[in-house]
Amino acid sequence: SQQGEEDPQALSIQEGENATMNCSYKTSINNLQWYRQNSGRGLVHLILIRSNEREKHSGRLRVTLDTSKKSSSLLITASRAADTASYFCATDPAGGTSYGKLTFGQGTILTVHP
Amino acid sequence: EPEVTQTPSHQVTQMGQEVILRCVPISNHLYFYWYRQILGQKVEFLVSFYNNEISEKSEIFDDQFSVERPDGSNFTLKIRSTKLEDSAMYFCASRWSGSSETQYFGPGTRLLVL
């Protein structure tokens, strides 16, 4: 798989349920960031997790990072219809020559039905 | 809350014409980026800019592309002779530096080349 690949590609749930999205990557990273994009709109930063961190929380969001498996997951708890959007992981590669170039995955399209 | 702004929001141009996309990064940020997203595809890195020079660029960023920071606030992307395949959403992003690695994205400019 390519750097920053999410699965599933699409997820459809009912309001109130939890949504889990996964991201895998190939190279060593400094950090991994999750973004949200409403249809045709800009990218909204959700959360950043550094390579030496294993778990972070922000409101209803929980992100985990397993550097040994080169994978991350984003959990949205108690989902709302307003959470309907595409979610992307983006990796910031490790290495002295990187100036923060992010590599994005294909994204997970989340649909939350009211 | 400070945000990255981009103008115009939409631009339609004829093939072969020059376009300039404008961005105003967050004021105390030092690293600037352009990304693009072709419809239905992943977000792709184009170029990073730091200390008034390009720090990294992708294979996409060929001689038709250039970036400039003409003053203390604007950051521009110029496409000299647009091609049909340049049609995409172009995102500007900025980052402070040091321990804050979060990249903040603008709302994007949707470019359509006819």
Interface residues (C-beta under 8 A of the other chain):
Chain A: G4 N30 N31 Q33 Y35 G40 R41 G42 L43 V44 H45 L48 R50 F88 A90 D92 T97 S98 Y99 G100 K101 L102 T103 F104 G105 Q106 G107
Chain B: Y31 Y33 Y35 Q41 K42 V43 E44 F45 S48 Y50 S55 E56 S58 M89 F91 A93 R95 E101 T102 Q103 Y104 F105 G106 P107 G108 R110
